[in-house]
């Protein structure tokens, strides 16, 4: 799954859109749901959240469950799903 998301993100960055951060977060979340829809019922019932940027050491909740992350140049993308919804 990491490889699929990484390729997807690289393609989005090539578009050079000014609203890249917002669109990347939304598109990555949708991509994770698409990839996992046949593998995990939890993905369909629990919301994914995305943090995108260069520095966000305290941005992710302590009680988060599933984590997925990748790096592109200086940017990091972290997807997480809270465990206490």
Phi and psi in radians as a Rosetta constraint file:
Dihedral C 1 N 2 CA 2 C 2 CIRCULARHARMONIC -1.008 0.35
Dihedral N 2 CA 2 C 2 N 3 CIRCULARHARMONIC -0.735 0.35
Dihedral C 2 N 3 CA 3 C 3 CIRCULARHARMONIC -1.122 0.35
Dihedral N 3 CA 3 C 3 N 4 CIRCULARHARMONIC -0.738 0.35
Dihedral C 3 N 4 CA 4 C 4 CIRCULARHARMONIC -1.069 0.35
Dihedral N 4 CA 4 C 4 N 5 CIRCULARHARMONIC -0.784 0.35
Dihedral C 4 N 5 CA 5 C 5 CIRCULARHARMONIC -1.179 0.35
Dihedral N 5 CA 5 C 5 N 6 CIRCULARHARMONIC -0.659 0.35
Dihedral C 5 N 6 CA 6 C 6 CIRCULARHARMONIC -1.107 0.35
Dihedral N 6 CA 6 C 6 N 7 CIRCULARHARMONIC -0.816 0.35
Dihedral C 6 N 7 CA 7 C 7 CIRCULARHARMONIC -1.077 0.35
Dihedral N 7 CA 7 C 7 N 8 CIRCULARHARMONIC -0.720 0.35
Dihedral C 7 N 8 CA 8 C 8 CIRCULARHARMONIC -1.069 0.35
Dihedral N 8 CA 8 C 8 N 9 CIRCULARHARMONIC -0.755 0.35
Dihedral C 8 N 9 CA 9 C 9 CIRCULARHARMONIC -1.157 0.35
Dihedral N 9 CA 9 C 9 N 10 CIRCULARHARMONIC -0.725 0.35
Dihedral C 9 N 10 CA 10 C 10 CIRCULARHARMONIC -1.040 0.35
Dihedral N 10 CA 10 C 10 N 11 CIRCULARHARMONIC -0.755 0.35
Dihedral C 10 N 11 CA 11 C 11 CIRCULARHARMONIC -1.086 0.35
Dihedral N 11 CA 11 C 11 N 12 CIRCULARHARMONIC -0.696 0.35
Dihedral C 11 N 12 CA 12 C 12 CIRCULARHARMONIC -1.134 0.35
Dihedral N 12 CA 12 C 12 N 13 CIRCULARHARMONIC -0.676 0.35
Dihedral C 12 N 13 CA 13 C 13 CIRCULARHARMONIC -1.157 0.35
Dihedral N 13 CA 13 C 13 N 14 CIRCULARHARMONIC -0.510 0.35
Dihedral C 13 N 14 CA 14 C 14 CIRCULARHARMONIC -1.157 0.35
Dihedral N 14 CA 14 C 14 N 15 CIRCULARHARMONIC -0.367 0.35
Dihedral C 14 N 15 CA 15 C 15 CIRCULARHARMONIC -1.261 0.35
Dihedral N 15 CA 15 C 15 N 16 CIRCULARHARMONIC -0.349 0.35
Dihedral C 15 N 16 CA 16 C 16 CIRCULARHARMONIC 0.909 0.35
Dihedral N 16 CA 16 C 16 N 17 CIRCULARHARMONIC 0.886 0.35
Dihedral C 16 N 17 CA 17 C 17 CIRCULARHARMONIC -1.563 0.35
Dihedral N 17 CA 17 C 17 N 18 CIRCULARHARMONIC 2.407 0.35
Dihedral C 17 N 18 CA 18 C 18 CIRCULARHARMONIC -1.147 0.35
Dihedral N 18 CA 18 C 18 N 19 CIRCULARHARMONIC -0.456 0.35
Dihedral C 18 N 19 CA 19 C 19 CIRCULARHARMONIC -1.698 0.35
Dihedral N 19 CA 19 C 19 N 20 CIRCULARHARMONIC 0.515 0.35
Dihedral C 19 N 20 CA 20 C 20 CIRCULARHARMONIC -0.989 0.35
Dihedral N 20 CA 20 C 20 N 21 CIRCULARHARMONIC -0.781 0.35
Dihedral C 20 N 21 CA 21 C 21 CIRCULARHARMONIC -1.046 0.35
Dihedral N 21 CA 21 C 21 N 22 CIRCULARHARMONIC -0.830 0.35
Dihedral C 21 N 22 CA 22 C 22 CIRCULARHARMONIC -1.140 0.35
Dihedral N 22 CA 22 C 22 N 23 CIRCULARHARMONIC -0.789 0.35
Dihedral C 22 N 23 CA 23 C 23 CIRCULARHARMONIC -1.175 0.35
Dihedral N 23 CA 23 C 23 N 24 CIRCULARHARMONIC -0.645 0.35
Dihedral C 23 N 24 CA 24 C 24 CIRCULARHARMONIC -1.125 0.35
Dihedral N 24 CA 24 C 24 N 25 CIRCULARHARMONIC -0.762 0.35
Dihedral C 24 N 25 CA 25 C 25 CIRCULARHARMONIC -1.052 0.35
Dihedral N 25 CA 25 C 25 N 26 CIRCULARHARMONIC -0.838 0.35
Dihedral C 25 N 26 CA 26 C 26 CIRCULARHARMONIC -1.117 0.35
Dihedral N 26 CA 26 C 26 N 27 CIRCULARHARMONIC -0.806 0.35
Dihedral C 26 N 27 CA 27 C 27 CIRCULARHARMONIC -1.180 0.35
Dihedral N 27 CA 27 C 27 N 28 CIRCULARHARMONIC -0.671 0.35
Dihedral C 27 N 28 CA 28 C 28 CIRCULARHARMONIC -1.149 0.35
Dihedral N 28 CA 28 C 28 N 29 CIRCULARHARMONIC -0.709 0.35
Dihedral C 28 N 29 CA 29 C 29 CIRCULARHARMONIC -1.083 0.35
Dihedral N 29 CA 29 C 29 N 30 CIRCULARHARMONIC -0.779 0.35
Dihedral C 29 N 30 CA 30 C 30 CIRCULARHARMONIC -1.094 0.35
Dihedral N 30 CA 30 C 30 N 31 CIRCULARHARMONIC -0.680 0.35
Dihedral C 30 N 31 CA 31 C 31 CIRCULARHARMONIC -1.143 0.35
Dihedral N 31 CA 31 C 31 N 32 CIRCULARHARMONIC -0.730 0.35
Dihedral C 31 N 32 CA 32 C 32 CIRCULARHARMONIC -1.061 0.35
Dihedral N 32 CA 32 C 32 N 33 CIRCULARHARMONIC -0.761 0.35
Dihedral C 32 N 33 CA 33 C 33 CIRCULARHARMONIC -1.125 0.35
Dihedral N 33 CA 33 C 33 N 34 CIRCULARHARMONIC -0.687 0.35
Dihedral C 33 N 34 CA 34 C 34 CIRCULARHARMONIC -1.109 0.35
Dihedral N 34 CA 34 C 34 N 35 CIRCULARHARMONIC -0.799 0.35
Dihedral C 34 N 35 CA 35 C 35 CIRCULARHARMONIC -1.137 0.35
Dihedral N 35 CA 35 C 35 N 36 CIRCULARHARMONIC -0.678 0.35
Dihedral C 35 N 36 CA 36 C 36 CIRCULARHARMONIC -1.606 0.35
Dihedral N 36 CA 36 C 36 N 37 CIRCULARHARMONIC -0.133 0.35
Dihedral C 36 N 37 CA 37 C 37 CIRCULARHARMONIC -1.012 0.35
Dihedral N 37 CA 37 C 37 N 38 CIRCULARHARMONIC -0.533 0.35
Dihedral C 37 N 38 CA 38 C 38 CIRCULARHARMONIC -1.608 0.35
Dihedral N 38 CA 38 C 38 N 39 CIRCULARHARMONIC -0.143 0.35
Dihedral C 38 N 39 CA 39 C 39 CIRCULARHARMONIC -1.837 0.35
Dihedral N 39 CA 39 C 39 N 40 CIRCULARHARMONIC -0.442 0.35
Dihedral C 39 N 40 CA 40 C 40 CIRCULARHARMONIC -2.568 0.35
Dihedral N 40 CA 40 C 40 N 41 CIRCULARHARMONIC 2.111 0.35
Dihedral C 40 N 41 CA 41 C 41 CIRCULARHARMONIC -1.136 0.35
Dihedral N 41 CA 41 C 41 N 42 CIRCULARHARMONIC -0.512 0.35
Dihedral C 41 N 42 CA 42 C 42 CIRCULARHARMONIC -1.066 0.35
Dihedral N 42 CA 42 C 42 N 43 CIRCULARHARMONIC -0.583 0.35
Dihedral C 42 N 43 CA 43 C 43 CIRCULARHARMONIC -1.098 0.35
Dihedral N 43 CA 43 C 43 N 44 CIRCULARHARMONIC -0.565 0.35
Dihedral C 43 N 44 CA 44 C 44 CIRCULARHARMONIC -1.363 0.35
Dihedral N 44 CA 44 C 44 N 45 CIRCULARHARMONIC -0.418 0.35
Dihedral C 44 N 45 CA 45 C 45 CIRCULARHARMONIC -1.877 0.35
Dihedral N 45 CA 45 C 45 N 46 CIRCULARHARMONIC -0.281 0.35
Dihedral C 45 N 46 CA 46 C 46 CIRCULARHARMONIC -2.001 0.35
Dihedral N 46 CA 46 C 46 N 47 CIRCULARHARMONIC 2.364 0.35
Dihedral C 46 N 47 CA 47 C 47 CIRCULARHARMONIC -1.332 0.35
Dihedral N 47 CA 47 C 47 N 48 CIRCULARHARMONIC 2.440 0.35
Dihedral C 47 N 48 CA 48 C 48 CIRCULARHARMONIC -1.608 0.35
Dihedral N 48 CA 48 C 48 N 49 CIRCULARHARMONIC 2.579 0.35
Dihedral C 48 N 49 CA 49 C 49 CIRCULARHARMONIC -2.213 0.35
Dihedral N 49 CA 49 C 49 N 50 CIRCULARHARMONIC 2.694 0.35
Dihedral C 49 N 50 CA 50 C 50 CIRCULARHARMONIC -2.280 0.35
Dihedral N 50 CA 50 C 50 N 51 CIRCULARHARMONIC 2.401 0.35
Dihedral C 50 N 51 CA 51 C 51 CIRCULARHARMONIC -2.075 0.35
Dihedral N 51 CA 51 C 51 N 52 CIRCULARHARMONIC 2.252 0.35
Dihedral C 51 N 52 CA 52 C 52 CIRCULARHARMONIC -2.303 0.35
Dihedral N 52 CA 52 C 52 N 53 CIRCULARHARMONIC 2.251 0.35
Dihedral C 52 N 53 CA 53 C 53 CIRCULARHARMONIC 2.815 0.35
Dihedral N 53 CA 53 C 53 N 54 CIRCULARHARMONIC -2.901 0.35
Dihedral C 53 N 54 CA 54 C 54 CIRCULARHARMONIC -1.745 0.35
Dihedral N 54 CA 54 C 54 N 55 CIRCULARHARMONIC -0.599 0.35
Dihedral C 54 N 55 CA 55 C 55 CIRCULARHARMONIC -2.432 0.35
Dihedral N 55 CA 55 C 55 N 56 CIRCULARHARMONIC 2.012 0.35
Dihedral C 55 N 56 CA 56 C 56 CIRCULARHARMONIC -2.692 0.35
Dihedral N 56 CA 56 C 56 N 57 CIRCULARHARMONIC 0.867 0.35
Dihedral C 56 N 57 CA 57 C 57 CIRCULARHARMONIC -1.047 0.35
Dihedral N 57 CA 57 C 57 N 58 CIRCULARHARMONIC -0.515 0.35
Dihedral C 57 N 58 CA 58 C 58 CIRCULARHARMONIC -1.921 0.35
Dihedral N 58 CA 58 C 58 N 59 CIRCULARHARMONIC 0.249 0.35
Dihedral C 58 N 59 CA 59 C 59 CIRCULARHARMONIC -1.475 0.35
Dihedral N 59 CA 59 C 59 N 60 CIRCULARHARMONIC -0.336 0.35
Dihedral C 59 N 60 CA 60 C 60 CIRCULARHARMONIC -1.672 0.35
Dihedral N 60 CA 60 C 60 N 61 CIRCULARHARMONIC 2.264 0.35
Dihedral C 60 N 61 CA 61 C 61 CIRCULARHARMONIC -1.021 0.35
Dihedral N 61 CA 61 C 61 N 62 CIRCULARHARMONIC 2.611 0.35
Dihedral C 61 N 62 CA 62 C 62 CIRCULARHARMONIC -1.166 0.35
Dihedral N 62 CA 62 C 62 N 63 CIRCULARHARMONIC -0.607 0.35
Dihedral C 62 N 63 CA 63 C 63 CIRCULARHARMONIC -1.606 0.35
Dihedral N 63 CA 63 C 63 N 64 CIRCULARHARMONIC 0.622 0.35
Dihedral C 63 N 64 CA 64 C 64 CIRCULARHARMONIC -1.493 0.35
Dihedral N 64 CA 64 C 64 N 65 CIRCULARHARMONIC 2.646 0.35
Dihedral C 64 N 65 CA 65 C 65 CIRCULARHARMONIC -1.744 0.35
Dihedral N 65 CA 65 C 65 N 66 CIRCULARHARMONIC -1.854 0.35
Dihedral C 65 N 66 CA 66 C 66 CIRCULARHARMONIC -1.097 0.35
Dihedral N 66 CA 66 C 66 N 67 CIRCULARHARMONIC 2.296 0.35
Dihedral C 66 N 67 CA 67 C 67 CIRCULARHARMONIC -2.153 0.35
Dihedral N 67 CA 67 C 67 N 68 CIRCULARHARMONIC 2.510 0.35
Dihedral C 67 N 68 CA 68 C 68 CIRCULARHARMONIC -2.509 0.35
Dihedral N 68 CA 68 C 68 N 69 CIRCULARHARMONIC 2.313 0.35
Dihedral C 68 N 69 CA 69 C 69 CIRCULARHARMONIC -2.536 0.35
Dihedral N 69 CA 69 C 69 N 70 CIRCULARHARMONIC 2.711 0.35
Dihedral C 69 N 70 CA 70 C 70 CIRCULARHARMONIC -2.649 0.35
Dihedral N 70 CA 70 C 70 N 71 CIRCULARHARMONIC 2.825 0.35
Dihedral C 70 N 71 CA 71 C 71 CIRCULARHARMONIC -2.122 0.35
Dihedral N 71 CA 71 C 71 N 72 CIRCULARHARMONIC 2.420 0.35
Dihedral C 71 N 72 CA 72 C 72 CIRCULARHARMONIC -2.338 0.35
Dihedral N 72 CA 72 C 72 N 73 CIRCULARHARMONIC 2.003 0.35
Dihedral C 72 N 73 CA 73 C 73 CIRCULARHARMONIC 0.946 0.35
Dihedral N 73 CA 73 C 73 N 74 CIRCULARHARMONIC -2.116 0.35
Dihedral C 73 N 74 CA 74 C 74 CIRCULARHARMONIC -1.620 0.35
Dihedral N 74 CA 74 C 74 N 75 CIRCULARHARMONIC -0.014 0.35
Dihedral C 74 N 75 CA 75 C 75 CIRCULARHARMONIC -1.738 0.35
Dihedral N 75 CA 75 C 75 N 76 CIRCULARHARMONIC 2.522 0.35
Dihedral C 75 N 76 CA 76 C 76 CIRCULARHARMONIC -2.094 0.35
Dihedral N 76 CA 76 C 76 N 77 CIRCULARHARMONIC 2.490 0.35
Dihedral C 76 N 77 CA 77 C 77 CIRCULARHARMONIC -2.132 0.35
Dihedral N 77 CA 77 C 77 N 78 CIRCULARHARMONIC 2.157 0.35
Dihedral C 77 N 78 CA 78 C 78 CIRCULARHARMONIC -2.146 0.35
Dihedral N 78 CA 78 C 78 N 79 CIRCULARHARMONIC 2.187 0.35
Dihedral C 78 N 79 CA 79 C 79 CIRCULARHARMONIC -1.869 0.35
Dihedral N 79 CA 79 C 79 N 80 CIRCULARHARMONIC 2.400 0.35
Dihedral C 79 N 80 CA 80 C 80 CIRCULARHARMONIC -2.531 0.35
Dihedral N 80 CA 80 C 80 N 81 CIRCULARHARMONIC 2.793 0.35
Dihedral C 80 N 81 CA 81 C 81 CIRCULARHARMONIC -2.276 0.35
Dihedral N 81 CA 81 C 81 N 82 CIRCULARHARMONIC 2.143 0.35
Dihedral C 81 N 82 CA 82 C 82 CIRCULARHARMONIC -1.199 0.35
Dihedral N 82 CA 82 C 82 N 83 CIRCULARHARMONIC 2.526 0.35
Dihedral C 82 N 83 CA 83 C 83 CIRCULARHARMONIC -1.576 0.35
Dihedral N 83 CA 83 C 83 N 84 CIRCULARHARMONIC -0.249 0.35
Dihedral C 83 N 84 CA 84 C 84 CIRCULARHARMONIC -1.979 0.35
Dihedral N 84 CA 84 C 84 N 85 CIRCULARHARMONIC 0.787 0.35
